[in-house]
Amino acid sequence: RVALVRGEAFFTVAKNAAQPFVVHANGVDVRAVGTAFNVRLDAAQVAVLVTEGRVQVTPPSPAAGPAVAELPLLEAGQQAVVAIGPGAPPPQVAALPAEAIARALAWQPRLLDFD
């Protein structure tokens, strides 16, 4: 379990169904088993971009009201954008073209590599 408190991070996760990898970003949980994905957190939203495999994104539950349902599994090439805060619109899921994925990941010169 990783807590992303600000900024952006790219994760490559080894497959291990017994120990799923979860990134928590401002109430949004991203659960992965054997995949690669990017999580970007800013003041208004959390964006999850999948480059390999599949991930499950669970939006935060509103303070008052019923729990929010999980989104469908995101596949490689898809992005989910989850708005944060009161009155936030529903999460948006879209397939991105290769050029948009390359632009979104252009920030990643490797600085730290944890094994």
PAGUMI-860488 format. One record per residue: z, x, y of N, C-alpha, C, O, CB in turn; residue number from 1; residue in three letters. Coordinates in nm, 3 decimals, decimal comma. Glycine has a CB too. Layout:
GUGU / Z / X / Y / Z / X / Y / Z / X / Y / Z / X / Y / Z / X / Y / NUM / ALA
...
//
This chain:
GUGU / 0,000 / 0,086 / -0,118 / 0,000 / 0,000 / 0,000 / 0,000 / 0,090 / 0,122 / 0,083 / 0,180 / 0,135 / 0,123 / -0,098 / 0,001 / 1 / ARG
GUGU / -0,095 / 0,063 / 0,213 / -0,109 / 0,138 / 0,336 / -0,100 / 0,040 / 0,453 / -0,159 / -0,068 / 0,448 / -0,244 / 0,217 / 0,340 / 2 / VAL
GUGU / -0,027 / 0,077 / 0,557 / -0,020 / -0,004 / 0,679 / -0,102 / 0,066 / 0,786 / -0,070 / 0,178 / 0,828 / 0,128 / -0,026 / 0,726 / 3 / ALA
GUGU / -0,208 / 0,000 / 0,831 / -0,290 / 0,051 / 0,940 / -0,236 / -0,012 / 1,068 / -0,248 / -0,133 / 1,087 / -0,445 / 0,019 / 0,919 / 4 / LEU
GUGU / -0,177 / 0,067 / 1,155 / -0,114 / 0,012 / 1,275 / -0,204 / 0,018 / 1,397 / -0,181 / -0,054 / 1,494 / 0,014 / 0,086 / 1,303 / 5 / VAL
GUGU / -0,306 / 0,104 / 1,394 / -0,407 / 0,104 / 1,499 / -0,524 / 0,189 / 1,455 / -0,510 / 0,273 / 1,366 / -0,348 / 0,156 / 1,633 / 6 / ARG
GUGU / -0,639 / 0,167 / 1,516 / -0,755 / 0,249 / 1,488 / -0,837 / 0,204 / 1,369 / -0,847 / 0,085 / 1,340 / -0,713 / 0,389 / 1,468 / 7 / GLY
GUGU / -0,894 / 0,303 / 1,302 / -0,991 / 0,276 / 1,196 / -0,974 / 0,378 / 1,085 / -0,941 / 0,493 / 1,111 / -1,135 / 0,279 / 1,252 / 8 / GLU
GUGU / -0,996 / 0,334 / 0,961 / -0,984 / 0,424 / 0,846 / -1,084 / 0,382 / 0,739 / -1,113 / 0,263 / 0,722 / -0,840 / 0,422 / 0,789 / 9 / ALA
GUGU / -1,136 / 0,481 / 0,668 / -1,228 / 0,457 / 0,557 / -1,156 / 0,497 / 0,428 / -1,095 / 0,604 / 0,421 / -1,363 / 0,537 / 0,574 / 10 / PHE
GUGU / -1,164 / 0,411 / 0,327 / -1,093 / 0,435 / 0,201 / -1,191 / 0,436 / 0,085 / -1,279 / 0,350 / 0,077 / -0,983 / 0,328 / 0,178 / 11 / PHE
GUGU / -1,176 / 0,532 / -0,006 / -1,247 / 0,535 / -0,133 / -1,138 / 0,526 / -0,239 / -1,051 / 0,614 / -0,247 / -1,337 / 0,666 / -0,150 / 12 / THR
GUGU / -1,142 / 0,421 / -0,320 / -1,032 / 0,390 / -0,412 / -1,080 / 0,401 / -0,556 / -1,182 / 0,343 / -0,593 / -0,976 / 0,250 / -0,383 / 13 / VAL
GUGU / -1,005 / 0,475 / -0,638 / -1,035 / 0,485 / -0,781 / -0,999 / 0,354 / -0,850 / -0,905 / 0,285 / -0,810 / -0,957 / 0,603 / -0,846 / 14 / ALA
GUGU / -1,073 / 0,320 / -0,952 / -1,050 / 0,195 / -1,024 / -0,922 / 0,204 / -1,107 / -0,908 / 0,292 / -1,191 / -1,170 / 0,162 / -1,114 / 15 / LYS
GUGU / -0,829 / 0,111 / -1,082 / -0,706 / 0,100 / -1,157 / -0,653 / -0,042 / -1,137 / -0,578 / -0,067 / -1,043 / -0,601 / 0,208 / -1,112 / 16 / ASN
GUGU / -0,691 / -0,133 / -1,225 / -0,653 / -0,274 / -1,212 / -0,502 / -0,295 / -1,214 / -0,452 / -0,392 / -1,156 / -0,716 / -0,356 / -1,322 / 17 / ALA
GUGU / -0,428 / -0,206 / -1,279 / -0,283 / -0,220 / -1,287 / -0,215 / -0,187 / -1,154 / -0,103 / -0,230 / -1,129 / -0,228 / -0,131 / -1,397 / 18 / ALA
GUGU / -0,283 / -0,109 / -1,069 / -0,225 / -0,071 / -0,941 / -0,328 / -0,092 / -0,830 / -0,393 / 0,004 / -0,788 / -0,177 / 0,076 / -0,944 / 19 / GLN
GUGU / -0,344 / -0,215 / -0,783 / -0,442 / -0,239 / -0,677 / -0,400 / -0,168 / -0,548 / -0,281 / -0,148 / -0,522 / -0,457 / -0,391 / -0,651 / 20 / PRO
GUGU / -0,497 / -0,132 / -0,470 / -0,476 / -0,064 / -0,342 / -0,485 / -0,170 / -0,233 / -0,584 / -0,243 / -0,226 / -0,581 / 0,052 / -0,319 / 21 / PHE
GUGU / -0,383 / -0,178 / -0,146 / -0,379 / -0,280 / -0,042 / -0,362 / -0,213 / 0,094 / -0,272 / -0,130 / 0,113 / -0,266 / -0,381 / -0,068 / 22 / VAL
GUGU / -0,448 / -0,251 / 0,189 / -0,434 / -0,208 / 0,327 / -0,387 / -0,328 / 0,407 / -0,448 / -0,435 / 0,400 / -0,570 / -0,150 / 0,384 / 23 / VAL
GUGU / -0,278 / -0,312 / 0,481 / -0,223 / -0,419 / 0,563 / -0,250 / -0,383 / 0,709 / -0,206 / -0,278 / 0,757 / -0,068 / -0,440 / 0,537 / 24 / HIS
GUGU / -0,323 / -0,471 / 0,782 / -0,357 / -0,446 / 0,922 / -0,330 / -0,571 / 1,004 / -0,407 / -0,666 / 0,999 / -0,506 / -0,402 / 0,936 / 25 / ALA
GUGU / -0,221 / -0,571 / 1,078 / -0,184 / -0,681 / 1,167 / -0,188 / -0,817 / 1,097 / -0,245 / -0,913 / 1,149 / -0,278 / -0,683 / 1,286 / 26 / ASN
GUGU / -0,127 / -0,825 / 0,980 / -0,119 / -0,951 / 0,907 / -0,232 / -0,976 / 0,809 / -0,222 / -1,065 / 0,725 / -0,115 / -1,062 / 1,002 / 27 / GLY
GUGU / -0,340 / -0,898 / 0,818 / -0,454 / -0,913 / 0,728 / -0,435 / -0,816 / 0,612 / -0,411 / -0,697 / 0,634 / -0,590 / -0,886 / 0,802 / 28 / VAL
GUGU / -0,445 / -0,867 / 0,488 / -0,437 / -0,782 / 0,369 / -0,576 / -0,764 / 0,310 / -0,651 / -0,860 / 0,294 / -0,341 / -0,843 / 0,264 / 29 / ASP
GUGU / -0,610 / -0,639 / 0,279 / -0,737 / -0,604 / 0,214 / -0,700 / -0,541 / 0,082 / -0,639 / -0,434 / 0,078 / -0,826 / -0,508 / 0,303 / 30 / VAL
GUGU / -0,738 / -0,607 / -0,029 / -0,702 / -0,562 / -0,164 / -0,827 / -0,510 / -0,234 / -0,930 / -0,578 / -0,239 / -0,636 / -0,677 / -0,246 / 31 / ARG
GUGU / -0,817 / -0,389 / -0,289 / -0,932 / -0,327 / -0,353 / -0,894 / -0,266 / -0,487 / -0,782 / -0,216 / -0,504 / -0,994 / -0,221 / -0,262 / 32 / ALA
GUGU / -0,987 / -0,270 / -0,579 / -0,972 / -0,201 / -0,707 / -1,107 / -0,134 / -0,734 / -1,203 / -0,200 / -0,773 / -0,930 / -0,299 / -0,824 / 33 / VAL
GUGU / -1,114 / -0,003 / -0,714 / -1,238 / 0,070 / -0,741 / -1,347 / 0,037 / -0,642 / -1,443 / -0,031 / -0,678 / -1,285 / 0,043 / -0,880 / 34 / GLY
GUGU / -1,336 / 0,084 / -0,520 / -1,433 / 0,050 / -0,417 / -1,425 / 0,148 / -0,300 / -1,340 / 0,237 / -0,299 / -1,410 / -0,093 / -0,367 / 35 / THR
GUGU / -1,513 / 0,131 / -0,204 / -1,509 / 0,207 / -0,079 / -1,527 / 0,108 / 0,035 / -1,617 / 0,024 / 0,031 / -1,619 / 0,320 / -0,075 / 36 / ALA
GUGU / -1,442 / 0,119 / 0,136 / -1,448 / 0,023 / 0,247 / -1,386 / 0,081 / 0,373 / -1,309 / 0,177 / 0,368 / -1,377 / -0,108 / 0,208 / 37 / PHE
GUGU / -1,421 / 0,021 / 0,485 / -1,372 / 0,064 / 0,616 / -1,292 / -0,050 / 0,676 / -1,331 / -0,167 / 0,665 / -1,490 / 0,106 / 0,709 / 38 / ASN
GUGU / -1,180 / -0,018 / 0,741 / -1,099 / -0,117 / 0,811 / -1,083 / -0,071 / 0,955 / -1,039 / 0,041 / 0,981 / -0,958 / -0,138 / 0,742 / 39 / VAL
GUGU / -1,121 / -0,158 / 1,050 / -1,104 / -0,128 / 1,192 / -1,013 / -0,233 / 1,253 / -1,038 / -0,353 / 1,241 / -1,242 / -0,124 / 1,266 / 40 / ARG
GUGU / -0,906 / -0,188 / 1,318 / -0,809 / -0,277 / 1,380 / -0,811 / -0,256 / 1,530 / -0,796 / -0,143 / 1,577 / -0,666 / -0,253 / 1,322 / 41 / LEU
GUGU / -0,829 / -0,365 / 1,605 / -0,810 / -0,357 / 1,749 / -0,721 / -0,473 / 1,791 / -0,673 / -0,548 / 1,706 / -0,946 / -0,358 / 1,826 / 42 / ASP
GUGU / -0,700 / -0,490 / 1,919 / -0,605 / -0,589 / 1,968 / -0,642 / -0,732 / 1,930 / -0,553 / -0,816 / 1,914 / -0,593 / -0,579 / 2,116 / 43 / ALA
GUGU / -0,770 / -0,762 / 1,915 / -0,813 / -0,900 / 1,894 / -0,860 / -0,932 / 1,753 / -0,870 / -1,049 / 1,717 / -0,922 / -0,932 / 1,988 / 44 / ALA
GUGU / -0,888 / -0,829 / 1,671 / -0,945 / -0,857 / 1,539 / -0,928 / -0,742 / 1,442 / -0,896 / -0,629 / 1,479 / -1,091 / -0,889 / 1,552 / 45 / GLN
GUGU / -0,952 / -0,775 / 1,313 / -0,959 / -0,677 / 1,205 / -1,098 / -0,693 / 1,143 / -1,136 / -0,803 / 1,104 / -0,842 / -0,695 / 1,098 / 46 / VAL
GUGU / -1,172 / -0,583 / 1,134 / -1,305 / -0,584 / 1,073 / -1,301 / -0,502 / 0,945 / -1,254 / -0,388 / 0,945 / -1,413 / -0,529 / 1,171 / 47 / ALA
GUGU / -1,350 / -0,560 / 0,835 / -1,353 / -0,493 / 0,705 / -1,498 / -0,483 / 0,662 / -1,567 / -0,585 / 0,651 / -1,267 / -0,570 / 0,599 / 48 / VAL
GUGU / -1,546 / -0,362 / 0,636 / -1,684 / -0,336 / 0,595 / -1,681 / -0,271 / 0,457 / -1,619 / -0,167 / 0,439 / -1,758 / -0,246 / 0,698 / 49 / LEU
GUGU / -1,749 / -0,332 / 0,360 / -1,751 / -0,281 / 0,222 / -1,879 / -0,201 / 0,201 / -1,989 / -0,250 / 0,228 / -1,740 / -0,398 / 0,119 / 50 / VAL
GUGU / -1,864 / -0,077 / 0,150 / -1,981 / 0,006 / 0,122 / -2,008 / 0,021 / -0,027 / -2,120 / 0,049 / -0,068 / -1,964 / 0,143 / 0,184 / 51 / THR
GUGU / -1,904 / 0,001 / -0,109 / -1,919 / 0,004 / -0,256 / -1,821 / -0,095 / -0,316 / -1,713 / -0,117 / -0,262 / -1,894 / 0,148 / -0,314 / 52 / GLU
GUGU / -1,859 / -0,156 / -0,428 / -1,768 / -0,245 / -0,500 / -1,740 / -0,375 / -0,426 / -1,826 / -0,428 / -0,355 / -1,638 / -0,175 / -0,526 / 53 / GLY
GUGU / -1,618 / -0,426 / -0,445 / -1,577 / -0,553 / -0,384 / -1,433 / -0,544 / -0,337 / -1,353 / -0,471 / -0,395 / -1,594 / -0,671 / -0,484 / 54 / ARG
GUGU / -1,400 / -0,619 / -0,232 / -1,263 / -0,628 / -0,185 / -1,227 / -0,773 / -0,155 / -1,315 / -0,856 / -0,130 / -1,242 / -0,540 / -0,059 / 55 / VAL
GUGU / -1,098 / -0,803 / -0,159 / -1,047 / -0,935 / -0,124 / -0,976 / -0,924 / 0,009 / -0,888 / -0,839 / 0,026 / -0,950 / -0,991 / -0,235 / 56 / GLN
GUGU / -1,014 / -1,008 / 0,105 / -0,952 / -1,010 / 0,237 / -0,870 / -1,138 / 0,250 / -0,922 / -1,247 / 0,225 / -1,059 / -0,999 / 0,351 / 57 / VAL
GUGU / -0,744 / -1,125 / 0,287 / -0,656 / -1,240 / 0,307 / -0,612 / -1,243 / 0,452 / -0,537 / -1,155 / 0,495 / -0,534 / -1,234 / 0,212 / 58 / THR
GUGU / -0,657 / -1,342 / 0,531 / -0,616 / -1,351 / 0,671 / -0,467 / -1,381 / 0,682 / -0,405 / -1,428 / 0,586 / -0,697 / -1,459 / 0,744 / 59 / PRO
GUGU / -0,408 / -1,354 / 0,800 / -0,266 / -1,385 / 0,818 / -0,244 / -1,535 / 0,820 / -0,332 / -1,612 / 0,859 / -0,213 / -1,322 / 0,947 / 60 / PRO
GUGU / -0,125 / -1,577 / 0,778 / -0,089 / -1,718 / 0,785 / -0,044 / -1,750 / 0,927 / 0,027 / -1,671 / 0,988 / 0,024 / -1,753 / 0,682 / 61 / SER
GUGU / -0,085 / -1,865 / 0,981 / -0,038 / -1,900 / 1,114 / 0,113 / -1,923 / 1,113 / 0,169 / -1,962 / 1,011 / -0,110 / -2,026 / 1,166 / 62 / PRO
GUGU / 0,178 / -1,899 / 1,227 / 0,323 / -1,915 / 1,237 / 0,365 / -2,057 / 1,204 / 0,468 / -2,079 / 1,140 / 0,373 / -1,877 / 1,378 / 63 / ALA
GUGU / 0,286 / -2,153 / 1,248 / 0,315 / -2,294 / 1,218 / 0,193 / -2,353 / 1,151 / 0,084 / -2,356 / 1,209 / 0,353 / -2,374 / 1,348 / 64 / ALA
GUGU / 0,211 / -2,399 / 1,033 / 0,098 / -2,460 / 0,964 / 0,081 / -2,405 / 0,824 / 0,156 / -2,317 / 0,782 / -0,029 / -2,438 / 1,042 / 65 / GLY
GUGU / -0,018 / -2,458 / 0,753 / -0,039 / -2,415 / 0,614 / -0,095 / -2,274 / 0,606 / -0,154 / -2,223 / 0,701 / -0,133 / -2,512 / 0,543 / 66 / PRO
GUGU / -0,075 / -2,213 / 0,491 / -0,127 / -2,079 / 0,468 / -0,279 / -2,081 / 0,472 / -0,342 / -2,180 / 0,436 / -0,077 / -2,024 / 0,333 / 67 / ALA
GUGU / -0,336 / -1,970 / 0,518 / -0,481 / -1,957 / 0,525 / -0,531 / -1,909 / 0,389 / -0,470 / -1,820 / 0,329 / -0,524 / -1,859 / 0,639 / 68 / VAL
GUGU / -0,639 / -1,966 / 0,341 / -0,694 / -1,927 / 0,211 / -0,762 / -1,791 / 0,220 / -0,809 / -1,751 / 0,326 / -0,794 / -2,034 / 0,161 / 69 / ALA
GUGU / -0,767 / -1,722 / 0,107 / -0,840 / -1,596 / 0,100 / -0,987 / -1,623 / 0,121 / -1,037 / -1,732 / 0,091 / -0,815 / -1,526 / -0,036 / 70 / GLU
GUGU / -1,057 / -1,524 / 0,172 / -1,202 / -1,532 / 0,186 / -1,265 / -1,505 / 0,050 / -1,199 / -1,452 / -0,039 / -1,255 / -1,431 / 0,293 / 71 / LEU
GUGU / -1,392 / -1,541 / 0,032 / -1,460 / -1,502 / -0,092 / -1,460 / -1,349 / -0,101 / -1,452 / -1,280 / 0,000 / -1,607 / -1,559 / -0,098 / 72 / PRO
GUGU / -1,471 / -1,297 / -0,223 / -1,478 / -1,151 / -0,239 / -1,593 / -1,095 / -0,157 / -1,704 / -1,149 / -0,160 / -1,495 / -1,113 / -0,388 / 73 / LEU
GUGU / -1,566 / -0,988 / -0,084 / -1,671 / -0,922 / -0,007 / -1,741 / -0,822 / -0,099 / -1,676 / -0,747 / -0,171 / -1,613 / -0,850 / 0,119 / 74 / LEU
GUGU / -1,871 / -0,822 / -0,095 / -1,954 / -0,731 / -0,174 / -2,000 / -0,615 / -0,087 / -1,989 / -0,621 / 0,036 / -2,075 / -0,806 / -0,236 / 75 / GLU
GUGU / -2,052 / -0,510 / -0,150 / -2,108 / -0,398 / -0,076 / -2,214 / -0,448 / 0,021 / -2,299 / -0,529 / -0,015 / -2,168 / -0,292 / -0,173 / 76 / ALA
GUGU / -2,207 / -0,400 / 0,145 / -2,301 / -0,441 / 0,248 / -2,255 / -0,560 / 0,331 / -2,325 / -0,603 / 0,422 / -2,432 / -0,473 / 0,185 / 77 / GLY
GUGU / -2,137 / -0,614 / 0,300 / -2,085 / -0,727 / 0,375 / -1,969 / -0,683 / 0,464 / -1,899 / -0,586 / 0,435 / -2,039 / -0,839 / 0,280 / 78 / GLN
GUGU / -1,951 / -0,758 / 0,574 / -1,841 / -0,734 / 0,665 / -1,770 / -0,865 / 0,694 / -1,834 / -0,969 / 0,712 / -1,891 / -0,668 / 0,796 / 79 / GLN
GUGU / -1,638 / -0,860 / 0,699 / -1,557 / -0,975 / 0,741 / -1,488 / -0,936 / 0,871 / -1,435 / -0,826 / 0,884 / -1,452 / -1,017 / 0,631 / 80 / ALA
GUGU / -1,490 / -1,028 / 0,968 / -1,419 / -1,008 / 1,093 / -1,316 / -1,119 / 1,103 / -1,350 / -1,237 / 1,104 / -1,517 / -1,008 / 1,217 / 81 / VAL
GUGU / -1,188 / -1,078 / 1,110 / -1,077 / -1,173 / 1,115 / -1,013 / -1,162 / 1,253 / -0,954 / -1,059 / 1,287 / -0,973 / -1,147 / 1,001 / 82 / VAL
GUGU / -1,025 / -1,269 / 1,333 / -0,963 / -1,272 / 1,466 / -0,812 / -1,288 / 1,449 / -0,766 / -1,354 / 1,356 / -1,022 / -1,386 / 1,554 / 83 / ALA
GUGU / -0,738 / -1,227 / 1,540 / -0,592 / -1,228 / 1,534 / -0,538 / -1,306 / 1,654 / -0,592 / -1,298 / 1,765 / -0,536 / -1,083 / 1,532 / 84 / ILE
GUGU / -0,432 / -1,380 / 1,631 / -0,363 / -1,446 / 1,741 / -0,373 / -1,596 / 1,735 / -0,448 / -1,652 / 1,655 / -0,417 / -1,398 / 1,871 / 85 / GLY
GUGU / -0,296 / -1,663 / 1,822 / -0,295 / -1,809 / 1,823 / -0,431 / -1,864 / 1,863 / -0,497 / -1,811 / 1,953 / -0,188 / -1,861 / 1,919 / 86 / PRO
GUGU / -0,473 / -1,968 / 1,795 / -0,601 / -2,032 / 1,825 / -0,722 / -1,951 / 1,786 / -0,832 / -1,978 / 1,832 / -0,608 / -2,062 / 1,969 / 87 / GLY
GUGU / -0,702 / -1,850 / 1,700 / -0,814 / -1,764 / 1,658 / -0,915 / -1,844 / 1,578 / -0,877 / -1,931 / 1,500 / -0,762 / -1,645 / 1,575 / 88 / ALA
GUGU / -1,044 / -1,815 / 1,597 / -1,146 / -1,884 / 1,517 / -1,138 / -1,841 / 1,371 / -1,075 / -1,741 / 1,341 / -1,287 / -1,857 / 1,574 / 89 / PRO
GUGU / -1,202 / -1,916 / 1,281 / -1,200 / -1,877 / 1,140 / -1,267 / -1,742 / 1,119 / -1,352 / -1,701 / 1,198 / -1,269 / -1,984 / 1,054 / 90 / PRO
GUGU / -1,230 / -1,671 / 1,012 / -1,294 / -1,542 / 0,981 / -1,445 / -1,559 / 0,961 / -1,492 / -1,662 / 0,914 / -1,231 / -1,481 / 0,854 / 91 / PRO
GUGU / -1,518 / -1,456 / 0,999 / -1,663 / -1,455 / 0,987 / -1,704 / -1,351 / 0,884 / -1,656 / -1,237 / 0,889 / -1,730 / -1,427 / 1,123 / 92 / GLN
GUGU / -1,791 / -1,388 / 0,791 / -1,843 / -1,296 / 0,689 / -1,994 / -1,288 / 0,707 / -2,061 / -1,391 / 0,720 / -1,806 / -1,343 / 0,544 / 93 / VAL
GUGU / -2,047 / -1,166 / 0,707 / -2,191 / -1,148 / 0,725 / -2,238 / -1,027 / 0,644 / -2,164 / -0,932 / 0,624 / -2,227 / -1,131 / 0,874 / 94 / ALA
GUGU / -2,364 / -1,033 / 0,599 / -2,429 / -0,918 / 0,537 / -2,487 / -0,834 / 0,650 / -2,546 / -0,887 / 0,743 / -2,542 / -0,962 / 0,433 / 95 / ALA
GUGU / -2,469 / -0,702 / 0,641 / -2,519 / -0,613 / 0,745 / -2,635 / -0,531 / 0,694 / -2,635 / -0,488 / 0,578 / -2,407 / -0,521 / 0,796 / 96 / LEU
GUGU / -2,736 / -0,509 / 0,778 / -2,846 / -0,419 / 0,738 / -2,796 / -0,275 / 0,734 / -2,695 / -0,242 / 0,795 / -2,966 / -0,433 / 0,835 / 97 / PRO
GUGU / -2,868 / -0,190 / 0,663 / -2,827 / -0,050 / 0,645 / -2,807 / 0,021 / 0,778 / -2,716 / 0,104 / 0,790 / -2,932 / 0,024 / 0,563 / 98 / ALA
GUGU / -2,889 / -0,009 / 0,879 / -2,876 / 0,058 / 1,009 / -2,743 / 0,022 / 1,075 / -2,679 / 0,108 / 1,135 / -2,993 / 0,019 / 1,102 / 99 / GLU
GUGU / -2,701 / -0,103 / 1,065 / -2,574 / -0,147 / 1,124 / -2,456 / -0,082 / 1,051 / -2,357 / -0,044 / 1,115 / -2,562 / -0,301 / 1,119 / 100 / ALA
GUGU / -2,466 / -0,069 / 0,920 / -2,360 / -0,003 / 0,843 / -2,349 / 0,144 / 0,885 / -2,239 / 0,195 / 0,905 / -2,387 / -0,014 / 0,689 / 101 / ILE
GUGU / -2,464 / 0,212 / 0,897 / -2,464 / 0,353 / 0,938 / -2,402 / 0,369 / 1,077 / -2,325 / 0,462 / 1,099 / -2,607 / 0,409 / 0,938 / 102 / ALA
GUGU / -2,433 / 0,279 / 1,170 / -2,374 / 0,286 / 1,304 / -2,223 / 0,264 / 1,299 / -2,147 / 0,333 / 1,368 / -2,438 / 0,181 / 1,397 / 103 / ARG
GUGU / -2,179 / 0,168 / 1,217 / -2,036 / 0,138 / 1,208 / -1,956 / 0,253 / 1,149 / -1,839 / 0,270 / 1,181 / -2,015 / 0,013 / 1,124 / 104 / ALA
GUGU / -2,020 / 0,332 / 1,063 / -1,950 / 0,442 / 0,996 / -1,978 / 0,578 / 1,059 / -1,935 / 0,680 / 1,005 / -1,987 / 0,446 / 0,851 / 105 / LEU
GUGU / -2,050 / 0,582 / 1,169 / -2,089 / 0,709 / 1,232 / -1,969 / 0,787 / 1,286 / -1,982 / 0,906 / 1,314 / -2,186 / 0,684 / 1,345 / 106 / ALA
GUGU / -1,855 / 0,724 / 1,300 / -1,735 / 0,788 / 1,354 / -1,671 / 0,886 / 1,258 / -1,586 / 0,965 / 1,300 / -1,634 / 0,684 / 1,392 / 107 / TRP
GUGU / -1,708 / 0,886 / 1,129 / -1,630 / 0,951 / 1,026 / -1,653 / 1,097 / 0,993 / -1,674 / 1,127 / 0,876 / -1,647 / 0,879 / 0,909 / 108 / GLN
GUGU / -1,652 / 1,188 / 1,085 / -1,647 / 1,325 / 1,036 / -1,514 / 1,343 / 0,965 / -1,411 / 1,297 / 1,014 / -1,664 / 1,429 / 1,153 / 109 / PRO
GUGU / -1,513 / 1,408 / 0,851 / -1,389 / 1,418 / 0,773 / -1,290 / 1,510 / 0,841 / -1,317 / 1,628 / 0,866 / -1,418 / 1,469 / 0,630 / 110 / ARG
GUGU / -1,175 / 1,455 / 0,870 / -1,067 / 1,533 / 0,928 / -0,956 / 1,554 / 0,826 / -0,902 / 1,664 / 0,814 / -1,013 / 1,465 / 1,055 / 111 / LEU
GUGU / -0,920 / 1,448 / 0,753 / -0,817 / 1,455 / 0,649 / -0,872 / 1,390 / 0,523 / -0,936 / 1,285 / 0,530 / -0,685 / 1,386 / 0,696 / 112 / LEU
GUGU / -0,848 / 1,450 / 0,411 / -0,892 / 1,396 / 0,283 / -0,773 / 1,400 / 0,188 / -0,732 / 1,508 / 0,146 / -1,015 / 1,475 / 0,225 / 113 / ASP
GUGU / -0,717 / 1,283 / 0,154 / -0,600 / 1,276 / 0,067 / -0,644 / 1,247 / -0,076 / -0,729 / 1,160 / -0,097 / -0,500 / 1,168 / 0,116 / 114 / PHE
GUGU / -0,590 / 1,316 / -0,173 / -0,624 / 1,295 / -0,313 / -0,496 / 1,261 / -0,387 / -0,499 / 1,238 / -0,508 / -0,693 / 1,421 / -0,375 / 115 / ASP
//
